[in-house]
Amino acid sequence: MKSQTGANVAPARAHSTSRGTTTVADGVVAKVAGIAAQDIPGVYALGGGAARALGSLREAVGQKDLTQGVSVEVGQTQVAVDITVVVEYPHPLQKVADNVRDAIYAAVEDIVGMEVTEVNVSITDIHIASDDADDKAAQNRRTDGDDQSGQHEARVS
């Protein structure tokens, strides 16, 4: 079963020892992978356009989805990860993808203790820093001509 973020939420995996059982939910594996990917230089965001839009709404109310853009398939001892990223321009795309892949392998194997069989990285967009400045300037232009009531004032000479 998949959550709205694409992360598998069930079933959890258990590891039994003579001292007890440890259960790790699939969502935890997805979160570890997401955190590892976000720490890579050049990764601007995780997820495709719709996921990022939903993520922006979540962040506006103080919640951040660390599994956004991450999908995992977890077996008894192995895991496969699919991740969607947006890369900052001008970072080399293949280098960022390789670094994301390496970070996820290391994090999941070290933190979760499961073997990673594959990490598939999809780059869906490139973020250009000037886009943010252009968006803010356009928004300021829209509000500069407004009076207190929000209506435009027309002057005739």
C-alpha positions in Angstrom: 0.0 0.0 0.0 1.4 3.5 -0.9 0.8 6.7 0.9 0.0 10.0 -0.9 3.8 10.8 -0.9 4.5 7.5 -2.8 6.3 5.9 0.1 5.2 2.4 1.0 3.6 2.5 4.4 3.0 -1.2 5.0 4.0 -3.8 5.9 6.8 -3.2 8.3 9.9 -5.5 8.4 11.0 -7.3 11.5 14.4 -8.6 12.6 14.3 -11.1 15.4 17.1 -12.0 17.8 17.3 -14.0 21.0 16.7 -10.7 22.9 13.6 -9.5 21.0 12.3 -8.2 17.7 13.0 -4.9 15.9 10.4 -3.7 13.4 11.2 -1.0 10.8 8.3 0.4 8.9 8.7 1.0 5.1 8.0 4.7 5.7 11.1 4.9 7.9 13.3 3.5 5.2 11.8 6.1 2.8 12.4 8.9 5.3 16.1 7.9 5.8 16.5 7.9 2.0 14.9 11.3 1.7 17.0 12.9 4.4 20.2 11.5 2.8 19.2 12.9 -0.6 18.4 16.3 0.7 21.9 16.7 2.2 23.5 16.4 -1.2 24.9 19.7 -2.8 22.9 20.5 -5.9 19.7 18.9 -4.8 17.1 21.7 -4.7 14.0 19.7 -3.9 12.5 16.2 -3.9 9.5 15.1 -5.9 7.8 16.2 -9.1 5.8 19.3 -9.7 2.5 18.2 -7.9 4.4 16.7 -5.0 6.4 19.9 -4.6 3.3 22.0 -4.7 1.7 19.9 -2.0 5.0 20.0 0.0 5.0 23.8 -0.2 1.5 23.8 1.4 2.7 21.5 4.1 5.7 23.6 4.9 3.5 26.7 5.1 1.7 25.1 8.0 4.8 23.9 9.7 5.0 20.3 8.4 7.7 18.9 6.2 7.3 15.6 4.4 10.7 14.0 4.3 9.5 11.2 2.1 8.2 13.4 -0.7 9.5 12.1 -4.1 10.7 8.8 -2.5 9.3 5.4 -3.2 10.7 2.2 -1.6 10.2 -1.5 -2.1 11.2 -3.3 1.0 11.8 -7.1 1.2 13.0 -9.1 4.1 16.6 -8.0 4.0 16.8 -5.8 0.8 15.4 -2.5 -0.3 15.1 -0.8 -3.7 14.6 3.0 -3.8 13.1 5.3 -6.5 13.7 9.0 -6.0 12.7 12.1 -7.9 14.8 15.2 -7.6 15.1 18.8 -8.8 18.7 19.9 -9.3 20.1 23.4 -8.8 21.7 24.9 -11.9 24.6 24.7 -12.8 25.4 21.5 -10.8 26.3 18.5 -13.2 23.2 16.3 -13.3 25.0 13.0 -13.4 27.3 13.9 -10.6 24.3 15.0 -8.4 22.5 11.7 -9.3 25.6 9.6 -8.4 26.0 11.5 -5.1 22.3 11.0 -4.3 22.6 7.3 -5.1 25.8 6.9 -3.0 24.2 8.8 0.0 21.1 6.6 -0.1 23.1 3.4 -0.3 25.2 4.5 2.7 22.4 5.8 4.8 20.0 2.9 4.4 22.7 0.3 4.8 24.2 2.0 7.9 21.1 3.3 9.6 18.5 0.8 8.7 20.8 -2.2 8.3 19.3 -3.5 5.1 21.1 -4.2 1.8 20.2 -1.7 -1.0 19.8 -3.5 -4.3 19.2 -0.4 -6.5 18.6 3.4 -6.3 16.9 4.8 -9.4 17.2 8.6 -9.6 14.8 10.7 -11.8 15.7 14.3 -12.4 12.5 16.1 -13.4 13.6 19.7 -13.3 16.4 22.2 -12.9 16.0 25.1 -10.5 17.6 28.4 -11.6 18.1 30.8 -8.7 17.1 33.8 -10.9 13.6 32.2 -11.1 13.0 32.9 -7.4 14.1 36.6 -7.8 11.8 37.0 -10.9 8.9 35.5 -9.1 9.3 37.9 -6.1 9.8 40.9 -8.4 6.6 40.0 -10.3 4.7 39.6 -7.1 5.9 43.0 -5.8 4.9 44.7 -9.1 1.4 43.3 -8.7 1.1 44.7 -5.2 2.8 48.1 -5.7 -0.1 49.6 -7.6 -2.7 48.6 -5.1 -4.2 51.0 -2.6 -5.4 49.9 0.8 -8.7 48.4 -0.5 -6.8 46.3 -3.1 -8.2 48.3 -6.0 -6.1 50.1 -8.6 -6.4 53.9 -8.6 -6.8 55.6 -12.1 -5.6 59.1 -12.5 -6.7 61.4 -15.4 -4.8 64.6 -16.2 
